[in-house]
Amino acid sequence: MDDRTPPHPDLRDVTLQQVLEALVDPVRRSIVTQLWDATEDVKCGGFDLPVSKSTATHHFNVLREAGLIRQYYAGTSRLNSLRGDEFEAAFPGLLEAIVAADLAAA
């Protein structure tokens, strides 16, 4: 693992409360929804977000700490992927329901 890659929690240690608190914010739901629809991993700067870079970094950290996304470096870019299969195993149906609700509200 790259020294710059942040730690990712084992989803067995993540609580439903932590996940729901991470997903209550519309910017974080937008990140999750954009990753859900992405065909490949997305650079931090590749998201359409209405916040500053430092605020976006905070949102990525909350999502990572809640086990929703995985972050890693490719060269100088920090890439993000949804931990979809792992998350589905830990919280069946939750991610799909959240994304569907977010898309319906848009």
Secondary structure, 3 states (H helix, E strand, C coil): CCCCCCCCCCHHHCCHHHHHHHHCCHHHHHHHHHHHHCCCCEEHHHCCCCCCHHHHHHHHHHHHHCCCEEEEEECCEEEEEECHHHHHHHCCCHHHHHHHHHHHHC
